Amino acid sequence: MSDEKTTGIGQKRLSDQELEIIKKQLLDSIYADIGKSVVKKVLWIGGAVLLALYAWMNAHGFDRGPHA
């Protein structure tokens, strides 16, 4: 009999090192997706705030410049 651990259905069990590598890759992928989502939302909110500020300034006469 071999020293390899199996799952009972003939598949080799992953070593702790292999599991750690897979876990790290999975977490890196999840964190990257979360980061992209957060950045996208921040940019949308920032754009909406800038548009609202522009509209407010336009409505209150701030669009004429210093010599109008």
PyMOL Python script that loads the backbone (N, CA, C, O; Angstrom):
from pymol import cmd

cmd.read_pdbstr("""\
ATOM      1  N   MET A   1       0.833  -1.183   0.000  1.00  0.00           N
ATOM      2  CA  MET A   1       0.000   0.000   0.000  1.00  0.00           C
ATOM      3  C   MET A   1       0.875   1.242   0.000  1.00  0.00           C
ATOM      4  O   MET A   1       1.963   1.224   0.575  1.00  0.00           O
ATOM      5  N   SER A   2       0.423   2.327  -0.636  1.00  0.00           N
ATOM      6  CA  SER A   2       1.232   3.539  -0.722  1.00  0.00           C
ATOM      7  C   SER A   2       1.000   4.428   0.490  1.00  0.00           C
ATOM      8  O   SER A   2       0.060   4.229   1.259  1.00  0.00           O
ATOM      9  N   ASP A   3       1.879   5.413   0.642  1.00  0.00           N
ATOM     10  CA  ASP A   3       1.775   6.357   1.750  1.00  0.00           C
ATOM     11  C   ASP A   3       0.807   7.493   1.457  1.00  0.00           C
ATOM     12  O   ASP A   3       0.499   8.278   2.353  1.00  0.00           O
ATOM     13  N   GLU A   4       0.319   7.599   0.220  1.00  0.00           N
ATOM     14  CA  GLU A   4      -0.574   8.687  -0.138  1.00  0.00           C
ATOM     15  C   GLU A   4      -1.925   8.510   0.535  1.00  0.00           C
ATOM     16  O   GLU A   4      -2.468   7.407   0.604  1.00  0.00           O
ATOM     17  N   LYS A   5      -2.455   9.625   1.031  1.00  0.00           N
ATOM     18  CA  LYS A   5      -3.787   9.602   1.619  1.00  0.00           C
ATOM     19  C   LYS A   5      -4.797   9.751   0.497  1.00  0.00           C
ATOM     20  O   LYS A   5      -4.589  10.532  -0.432  1.00  0.00           O
ATOM     21  N   THR A   6      -5.884   9.010   0.578  1.00  0.00           N
ATOM     22  CA  THR A   6      -6.919   9.112  -0.450  1.00  0.00           C
ATOM     23  C   THR A   6      -8.241   9.450   0.211  1.00  0.00           C
ATOM     24  O   THR A   6      -8.396   9.343   1.428  1.00  0.00           O
ATOM     25  N   THR A   7      -9.179   9.855  -0.606  1.00  0.00           N
ATOM     26  CA  THR A   7     -10.483  10.246  -0.102  1.00  0.00           C
ATOM     27  C   THR A   7     -11.416   9.063   0.067  1.00  0.00           C
ATOM     28  O   THR A   7     -12.519   9.220   0.590  1.00  0.00           O
ATOM     29  N   GLY A   8     -11.004   7.904  -0.356  1.00  0.00           N
ATOM     30  CA  GLY A   8     -11.862   6.738  -0.273  1.00  0.00           C
ATOM     31  C   GLY A   8     -12.452   6.379  -1.623  1.00  0.00           C
ATOM     32  O   GLY A   8     -13.000   5.290  -1.796  1.00  0.00           O
ATOM     33  N   ILE A   9     -12.343   7.285  -2.573  1.00  0.00           N
ATOM     34  CA  ILE A   9     -12.830   6.988  -3.914  1.00  0.00           C
ATOM     35  C   ILE A   9     -11.684   7.052  -4.916  1.00  0.00           C
ATOM     36  O   ILE A   9     -11.902   7.269  -6.108  1.00  0.00           O
ATOM     37  N   GLY A  10     -10.488   6.867  -4.434  1.00  0.00           N
ATOM     38  CA  GLY A  10      -9.325   6.791  -5.296  1.00  0.00           C
ATOM     39  C   GLY A  10      -8.684   8.120  -5.641  1.00  0.00           C
ATOM     40  O   GLY A  10      -7.722   8.152  -6.409  1.00  0.00           O
ATOM     41  N   GLN A  11      -9.183   9.210  -5.101  1.00  0.00           N
ATOM     42  CA  GLN A  11      -8.585  10.508  -5.380  1.00  0.00           C
ATOM     43  C   GLN A  11      -7.571  10.854  -4.308  1.00  0.00           C
ATOM     44  O   GLN A  11      -7.795  10.612  -3.122  1.00  0.00           O
ATOM     45  N   LYS A  12      -6.453  11.422  -4.736  1.00  0.00           N
ATOM     46  CA  LYS A  12      -5.405  11.829  -3.811  1.00  0.00           C
ATOM     47  C   LYS A  12      -5.874  13.042  -3.008  1.00  0.00           C
ATOM     48  O   LYS A  12      -6.441  13.981  -3.568  1.00  0.00           O
ATOM     49  N   ARG A  13      -5.639  13.019  -1.709  1.00  0.00           N
ATOM     50  CA  ARG A  13      -5.950  14.185  -0.876  1.00  0.00           C
ATOM     51  C   ARG A  13      -4.887  15.256  -1.105  1.00  0.00           C
ATOM     52  O   ARG A  13      -3.721  14.947  -1.350  1.00  0.00           O
ATOM     53  N   LEU A  14      -5.293  16.484  -1.024  1.00  0.00           N
ATOM     54  CA  LEU A  14      -4.356  17.583  -1.169  1.00  0.00           C
ATOM     55  C   LEU A  14      -3.572  17.767   0.125  1.00  0.00           C
ATOM     56  O   LEU A  14      -4.091  17.561   1.222  1.00  0.00           O
ATOM     57  N   SER A  15      -2.319  18.156  -0.031  1.00  0.00           N
ATOM     58  CA  SER A  15      -1.500  18.414   1.153  1.00  0.00           C
ATOM     59  C   SER A  15      -1.920  19.744   1.762  1.00  0.00           C
ATOM     60  O   SER A  15      -2.621  20.537   1.134  1.00  0.00           O
ATOM     61  N   ASP A  16      -1.482  19.970   2.984  1.00  0.00           N
ATOM     62  CA  ASP A  16      -1.780  21.246   3.642  1.00  0.00           C
ATOM     63  C   ASP A  16      -1.216  22.411   2.842  1.00  0.00           C
ATOM     64  O   ASP A  16      -1.849  23.462   2.748  1.00  0.00           O
ATOM     65  N   GLN A  17      -0.043  22.236   2.269  1.00  0.00           N
ATOM     66  CA  GLN A  17       0.576  23.288   1.474  1.00  0.00           C
ATOM     67  C   GLN A  17      -0.268  23.578   0.228  1.00  0.00           C
ATOM     68  O   GLN A  17      -0.488  24.740  -0.116  1.00  0.00           O
ATOM     69  N   GLU A  18      -0.738  22.531  -0.443  1.00  0.00           N
ATOM     70  CA  GLU A  18      -1.584  22.724  -1.623  1.00  0.00           C
ATOM     71  C   GLU A  18      -2.893  23.421  -1.253  1.00  0.00           C
ATOM     72  O   GLU A  18      -3.368  24.285  -1.990  1.00  0.00           O
ATOM     73  N   LEU A  19      -3.469  23.049  -0.126  1.00  0.00           N
ATOM     74  CA  LEU A  19      -4.700  23.687   0.334  1.00  0.00           C
ATOM     75  C   LEU A  19      -4.474  25.163   0.638  1.00  0.00           C
ATOM     76  O   LEU A  19      -5.319  25.998   0.316  1.00  0.00           O
ATOM     77  N   GLU A  20      -3.348  25.489   1.251  1.00  0.00           N
ATOM     78  CA  GLU A  20      -3.023  26.884   1.556  1.00  0.00           C
ATOM     79  C   GLU A  20      -2.860  27.706   0.276  1.00  0.00           C
ATOM     80  O   GLU A  20      -3.306  28.852   0.212  1.00  0.00           O
ATOM     81  N   ILE A  21      -2.228  27.130  -0.731  1.00  0.00           N
ATOM     82  CA  ILE A  21      -2.052  27.832  -2.006  1.00  0.00           C
ATOM     83  C   ILE A  21      -3.404  28.112  -2.648  1.00  0.00           C
ATOM     84  O   ILE A  21      -3.653  29.218  -3.128  1.00  0.00           O
ATOM     85  N   ILE A  22      -4.275  27.112  -2.655  1.00  0.00           N
ATOM     86  CA  ILE A  22      -5.614  27.274  -3.229  1.00  0.00           C
ATOM     87  C   ILE A  22      -6.401  28.312  -2.446  1.00  0.00           C
ATOM     88  O   ILE A  22      -7.071  29.163  -3.032  1.00  0.00           O
ATOM     89  N   LYS A  23      -6.319  28.244  -1.111  1.00  0.00           N
ATOM     90  CA  LYS A  23      -7.029  29.210  -0.268  1.00  0.00           C
ATOM     91  C   LYS A  23      -6.545  30.627  -0.537  1.00  0.00           C
ATOM     92  O   LYS A  23      -7.356  31.548  -0.639  1.00  0.00           O
ATOM     93  N   LYS A  24      -5.233  30.815  -0.654  1.00  0.00           N
ATOM     94  CA  LYS A  24      -4.683  32.143  -0.914  1.00  0.00           C
ATOM     95  C   LYS A  24      -5.150  32.676  -2.264  1.00  0.00           C
ATOM     96  O   LYS A  24      -5.517  33.846  -2.374  1.00  0.00           O
ATOM     97  N   GLN A  25      -5.140  31.827  -3.293  1.00  0.00           N
ATOM     98  CA  GLN A  25      -5.581  32.254  -4.617  1.00  0.00           C
ATOM     99  C   GLN A  25      -7.061  32.629  -4.599  1.00  0.00           C
ATOM    100  O   GLN A  25      -7.461  33.616  -5.216  1.00  0.00           O
ATOM    101  N   LEU A  26      -7.861  31.853  -3.901  1.00  0.00           N
ATOM    102  CA  LEU A  26      -9.293  32.129  -3.812  1.00  0.00           C
ATOM    103  C   LEU A  26      -9.549  33.449  -3.086  1.00  0.00           C
ATOM    104  O   LEU A  26     -10.339  34.272  -3.549  1.00  0.00           O
ATOM    105  N   LEU A  27      -8.884  33.650  -1.952  1.00  0.00           N
ATOM    106  CA  LEU A  27      -9.066  34.893  -1.200  1.00  0.00           C
ATOM    107  C   LEU A  27      -8.573  36.102  -1.987  1.00  0.00           C
ATOM    108  O   LEU A  27      -9.204  37.158  -1.956  1.00  0.00           O
ATOM    109  N   ASP A  28      -7.456  35.959  -2.689  1.00  0.00           N
ATOM    110  CA  ASP A  28      -6.952  37.058  -3.523  1.00  0.00           C
ATOM    111  C   ASP A  28      -7.979  37.439  -4.581  1.00  0.00           C
ATOM    112  O   ASP A  28      -8.204  38.621  -4.845  1.00  0.00           O
ATOM    113  N   SER A  29      -8.597  36.431  -5.182  1.00  0.00           N
ATOM    114  CA  SER A  29      -9.615  36.679  -6.203  1.00  0.00           C
ATOM    115  C   SER A  29     -10.832  37.376  -5.608  1.00  0.00           C
ATOM    116  O   SER A  29     -11.358  38.320  -6.198  1.00  0.00           O
ATOM    117  N   ILE A  30     -11.278  36.921  -4.454  1.00  0.00           N
ATOM    118  CA  ILE A  30     -12.433  37.524  -3.783  1.00  0.00           C
ATOM    119  C   ILE A  30     -12.131  38.965  -3.406  1.00  0.00           C
ATOM    120  O   ILE A  30     -12.949  39.853  -3.646  1.00  0.00           O
ATOM    121  N   TYR A  31     -10.956  39.209  -2.813  1.00  0.00           N
ATOM    122  CA  TYR A  31     -10.595  40.567  -2.416  1.00  0.00           C
ATOM    123  C   TYR A  31     -10.478  41.484  -3.632  1.00  0.00           C
ATOM    124  O   TYR A  31     -10.856  42.653  -3.556  1.00  0.00           O
ATOM    125  N   ALA A  32      -9.963  40.977  -4.749  1.00  0.00           N
ATOM    126  CA  ALA A  32      -9.856  41.780  -5.963  1.00  0.00           C
ATOM    127  C   ALA A  32     -11.247  42.156  -6.466  1.00  0.00           C
ATOM    128  O   ALA A  32     -11.476  43.298  -6.865  1.00  0.00           O
ATOM    129  N   ASP A  33     -12.176  41.200  -6.448  1.00  0.00           N
ATOM    130  CA  ASP A  33     -13.546  41.486  -6.889  1.00  0.00           C
ATOM    131  C   ASP A  33     -14.220  42.502  -5.974  1.00  0.00           C
ATOM    132  O   ASP A  33     -14.919  43.396  -6.451  1.00  0.00           O
ATOM    133  N   ILE A  34     -14.020  42.373  -4.684  1.00  0.00           N
ATOM    134  CA  ILE A  34     -14.606  43.319  -3.725  1.00  0.00           C
ATOM    135  C   ILE A  34     -14.002  44.703  -3.948  1.00  0.00           C
ATOM    136  O   ILE A  34     -14.718  45.704  -3.939  1.00  0.00           O
ATOM    137  N   GLY A  35     -12.695  44.759  -4.147  1.00  0.00           N
ATOM    138  CA  GLY A  35     -12.030  46.039  -4.383  1.00  0.00           C
ATOM    139  C   GLY A  35     -12.558  46.733  -5.626  1.00  0.00           C
ATOM    140  O   GLY A  35     -12.792  47.941  -5.611  1.00  0.00           O
ATOM    141  N   LYS A  36     -12.749  45.975  -6.709  1.00  0.00           N
ATOM    142  CA  LYS A  36     -13.287  46.558  -7.936  1.00  0.00           C
ATOM    143  C   LYS A  36     -14.687  47.102  -7.703  1.00  0.00           C
ATOM    144  O   LYS A  36     -15.038  48.177  -8.190  1.00  0.00           O
ATOM    145  N   SER A  37     -15.481  46.350  -6.955  1.00  0.00           N
ATOM    146  CA  SER A  37     -16.856  46.773  -6.677  1.00  0.00           C
ATOM    147  C   SER A  37     -16.873  48.062  -5.861  1.00  0.00           C
ATOM    148  O   SER A  37     -17.652  48.971  -6.145  1.00  0.00           O
ATOM    149  N   VAL A  38     -16.019  48.138  -4.857  1.00  0.00           N
ATOM    150  CA  VAL A  38     -15.972  49.333  -4.001  1.00  0.00           C
ATOM    151  C   VAL A  38     -15.516  50.546  -4.809  1.00  0.00           C
ATOM    152  O   VAL A  38     -16.102  51.623  -4.694  1.00  0.00           O
ATOM    153  N   VAL A  39     -14.478  50.378  -5.620  1.00  0.00           N
ATOM    154  CA  VAL A  39     -13.979  51.492  -6.432  1.00  0.00           C
ATOM    155  C   VAL A  39     -15.060  51.966  -7.391  1.00  0.00           C
ATOM    156  O   VAL A  39     -15.259  53.169  -7.557  1.00  0.00           O
ATOM    157  N   LYS A  40     -15.757  51.032  -8.021  1.00  0.00           N
ATOM    158  CA  LYS A  40     -16.819  51.398  -8.963  1.00  0.00           C
ATOM    159  C   LYS A  40     -17.913  52.205  -8.262  1.00  0.00           C
ATOM    160  O   LYS A  40     -18.385  53.205  -8.802  1.00  0.00           O
ATOM    161  N   LYS A  41     -18.316  51.779  -7.068  1.00  0.00           N
ATOM    162  CA  LYS A  41     -19.360  52.491  -6.330  1.00  0.00           C
ATOM    163  C   LYS A  41     -18.888  53.877  -5.898  1.00  0.00           C
ATOM    164  O   LYS A  41     -19.647  54.843  -5.974  1.00  0.00           O
ATOM    165  N   VAL A  42     -17.650  53.978  -5.449  1.00  0.00           N
ATOM    166  CA  VAL A  42     -17.111  55.280  -5.037  1.00  0.00           C
ATOM    167  C   VAL A  42     -17.077  56.238  -6.224  1.00  0.00           C
ATOM    168  O   VAL A  42     -17.405  57.415  -6.083  1.00  0.00           O
ATOM    169  N   LEU A  43     -16.684  55.740  -7.385  1.00  0.00           N
ATOM    170  CA  LEU A  43     -16.644  56.599  -8.568  1.00  0.00           C
ATOM    171  C   LEU A  43     -18.045  57.037  -8.987  1.00  0.00           C
ATOM    172  O   LEU A  43     -18.237  58.191  -9.372  1.00  0.00           O
ATOM    173  N   TRP A  44     -19.016  56.146  -8.919  1.00  0.00           N
ATOM    174  CA  TRP A  44     -20.398  56.517  -9.240  1.00  0.00           C
ATOM    175  C   TRP A  44     -20.915  57.586  -8.280  1.00  0.00           C
ATOM    176  O   TRP A  44     -21.517  58.571  -8.705  1.00  0.00           O
ATOM    177  N   ILE A  45     -20.678  57.386  -6.999  1.00  0.00           N
ATOM    178  CA  ILE A  45     -21.139  58.352  -5.996  1.00  0.00           C
ATOM    179  C   ILE A  45     -20.433  59.693  -6.191  1.00  0.00           C
ATOM    180  O   ILE A  45     -21.067  60.746  -6.127  1.00  0.00           O
ATOM    181  N   GLY A  46     -19.134  59.653  -6.427  1.00  0.00           N
ATOM    182  CA  GLY A  46     -18.377  60.881  -6.664  1.00  0.00           C
ATOM    183  C   GLY A  46     -18.881  61.629  -7.879  1.00  0.00           C
ATOM    184  O   GLY A  46     -19.008  62.853  -7.847  1.00  0.00           O
ATOM    185  N   GLY A  47     -19.171  60.905  -8.956  1.00  0.00           N
ATOM    186  CA  GLY A  47     -19.715  61.532 -10.154  1.00  0.00           C
ATOM    187  C   GLY A  47     -21.075  62.160  -9.895  1.00  0.00           C
ATOM    188  O   GLY A  47     -21.353  63.263 -10.365  1.00  0.00           O
ATOM    189  N   ALA A  48     -21.920  61.460  -9.150  1.00  0.00           N
ATOM    190  CA  ALA A  48     -23.252  61.994  -8.834  1.00  0.00           C
ATOM    191  C   ALA A  48     -23.142  63.263  -7.991  1.00  0.00           C
ATOM    192  O   ALA A  48     -23.877  64.226  -8.211  1.00  0.00           O
ATOM    193  N   VAL A  49     -22.222  63.261  -7.030  1.00  0.00           N
ATOM    194  CA  VAL A  49     -22.018  64.447  -6.191  1.00  0.00           C
ATOM    195  C   VAL A  49     -21.523  65.620  -7.032  1.00  0.00           C
ATOM    196  O   VAL A  49     -21.990  66.746  -6.859  1.00  0.00           O
ATOM    197  N   LEU A  50     -20.583  65.368  -7.940  1.00  0.00           N
ATOM    198  CA  LEU A  50     -20.076  66.441  -8.794  1.00  0.00           C
ATOM    199  C   LEU A  50     -21.171  67.005  -9.704  1.00  0.00           C
ATOM    200  O   LEU A  50     -21.256  68.218  -9.895  1.00  0.00           O
ATOM    201  N   LEU A  51     -22.002  66.131 -10.262  1.00  0.00           N
ATOM    202  CA  LEU A  51     -23.107  66.607 -11.097  1.00  0.00           C
ATOM    203  C   LEU A  51     -24.103  67.424 -10.282  1.00  0.00           C
ATOM    204  O   LEU A  51     -24.595  68.449 -10.752  1.00  0.00           O
ATOM    205  N   ALA A  52     -24.400  66.978  -9.068  1.00  0.00           N
ATOM    206  CA  ALA A  52     -25.330  67.719  -8.208  1.00  0.00           C
ATOM    207  C   ALA A  52     -24.741  69.083  -7.852  1.00  0.00           C
ATOM    208  O   ALA A  52     -25.452  70.088  -7.857  1.00  0.00           O
ATOM    209  N   LEU A  53     -23.454  69.120  -7.544  1.00  0.00           N
ATOM    210  CA  LEU A  53     -22.791  70.389  -7.231  1.00  0.00           C
ATOM    211  C   LEU A  53     -22.809  71.321  -8.434  1.00  0.00           C
ATOM    212  O   LEU A  53     -23.071  72.515  -8.287  1.00  0.00           O
ATOM    213  N   TYR A  54     -22.539  70.799  -9.603  1.00  0.00           N
ATOM    214  CA  TYR A  54     -22.567  71.601 -10.826  1.00  0.00           C
ATOM    215  C   TYR A  54     -23.966  72.174 -11.056  1.00  0.00           C
ATOM    216  O   TYR A  54     -24.117  73.356 -11.364  1.00  0.00           O
ATOM    217  N   ALA A  55     -24.984  71.325 -10.903  1.00  0.00           N
ATOM    218  CA  ALA A  55     -26.364  71.788 -11.101  1.00  0.00           C
ATOM    219  C   ALA A  55     -26.726  72.865 -10.078  1.00  0.00           C
ATOM    220  O   ALA A  55     -27.365  73.861 -10.416  1.00  0.00           O
ATOM    221  N   TRP A  56     -26.318  72.659  -8.839  1.00  0.00           N
ATOM    222  CA  TRP A  56     -26.613  73.645  -7.788  1.00  0.00           C
ATOM    223  C   TRP A  56     -25.925  74.977  -8.093  1.00  0.00           C
ATOM    224  O   TRP A  56     -26.533  76.041  -7.978  1.00  0.00           O
ATOM    225  N   MET A  57     -24.649  74.906  -8.484  1.00  0.00           N
ATOM    226  CA  MET A  57     -23.911  76.126  -8.795  1.00  0.00           C
ATOM    227  C   MET A  57     -24.516  76.835 -10.007  1.00  0.00           C
ATOM    228  O   MET A  57     -24.594  78.063 -10.036  1.00  0.00           O
ATOM    229  N   ASN A  58     -24.939  76.066 -10.997  1.00  0.00           N
ATOM    230  CA  ASN A  58     -25.580  76.642 -12.175  1.00  0.00           C
ATOM    231  C   ASN A  58     -26.875  77.353 -11.791  1.00  0.00           C
ATOM    232  O   ASN A  58     -27.170  78.437 -12.294  1.00  0.00           O
ATOM    233  N   ALA A  59     -27.638  76.740 -10.904  1.00  0.00           N
ATOM    234  CA  ALA A  59     -28.919  77.312 -10.486  1.00  0.00           C
ATOM    235  C   ALA A  59     -28.729  78.583  -9.662  1.00  0.00           C
ATOM    236  O   ALA A  59     -29.623  79.428  -9.611  1.00  0.00           O
ATOM    237  N   HIS A  60     -27.582  78.723  -9.023  1.00  0.00           N
ATOM    238  CA  HIS A  60     -27.334  79.882  -8.164  1.00  0.00           C
ATOM    239  C   HIS A  60     -26.396  80.904  -8.796  1.00  0.00           C
ATOM    240  O   HIS A  60     -25.870  81.773  -8.102  1.00  0.00           O
ATOM    241  N   GLY A  61     -26.186  80.809 -10.094  1.00  0.00           N
ATOM    242  CA  GLY A  61     -25.443  81.837 -10.807  1.00  0.00           C
ATOM    243  C   GLY A  61     -23.935  81.748 -10.715  1.00  0.00           C
ATOM    244  O   GLY A  61     -23.261  82.749 -10.961  1.00  0.00           O
ATOM    245  N   PHE A  62     -23.374  80.611 -10.376  1.00  0.00           N
ATOM    246  CA  PHE A  62     -21.916  80.493 -10.274  1.00  0.00           C
ATOM    247  C   PHE A  62     -21.259  80.116 -11.598  1.00  0.00           C
ATOM    248  O   PHE A  62     -20.048  79.899 -11.637  1.00  0.00           O
ATOM    249  N   ASP A  63     -22.035  80.033 -12.692  1.00  0.00           N
ATOM    250  CA  ASP A  63     -21.479  79.616 -13.954  1.00  0.00           C
ATOM    251  C   ASP A  63     -21.021  80.780 -14.829  1.00  0.00           C
ATOM    252  O   ASP A  63     -20.531  80.544 -15.933  1.00  0.00           O
ATOM    253  N   ARG A  64     -21.157  81.995 -14.388  1.00  0.00           N
ATOM    254  CA  ARG A  64     -20.880  83.156 -15.221  1.00  0.00           C
ATOM    255  C   ARG A  64     -19.395  83.545 -15.254  1.00  0.00           C
ATOM    256  O   ARG A  64     -18.976  84.262 -16.163  1.00  0.00           O
ATOM    257  N   GLY A  65     -18.629  83.108 -14.327  1.00  0.00           N
ATOM    258  CA  GLY A  65     -17.230  83.483 -14.304  1.00  0.00           C
ATOM    259  C   GLY A  65     -17.018  84.765 -13.529  1.00  0.00           C
ATOM    260  O   GLY A  65     -17.998  85.363 -13.086  1.00  0.00           O
ATOM    261  N   PRO A  66     -15.770  85.226 -13.339  1.00  0.00           N
ATOM    262  CA  PRO A  66     -15.469  86.371 -12.477  1.00  0.00           C
ATOM    263  C   PRO A  66     -15.825  87.724 -13.098  1.00  0.00           C
ATOM    264  O   PRO A  66     -16.006  88.687 -12.353  1.00  0.00           O
ATOM    265  N   HIS A  67     -15.933  87.843 -14.419  1.00  0.00           N
ATOM    266  CA  HIS A  67     -16.137  89.148 -15.044  1.00  0.00           C
ATOM    267  C   HIS A  67     -17.473  89.270 -15.782  1.00  0.00           C
ATOM    268  O   HIS A  67     -17.623  90.132 -16.648  1.00  0.00           O
ATOM    269  N   ALA A  68     -18.399  88.451 -15.460  1.00  0.00           N
ATOM    270  CA  ALA A  68     -19.679  88.475 -16.191  1.00  0.00           C
ATOM    271  C   ALA A  68     -20.605  89.520 -15.627  1.00  0.00           C
ATOM    272  O   ALA A  68     -21.723  89.683 -16.116  1.00  0.00           O
TER     273      ALA A  68
END
""", "prot")
cmd.dss("prot")
cmd.show_as("cartoon", "prot")
cmd.util.cbc("prot")
cmd.orient("prot")
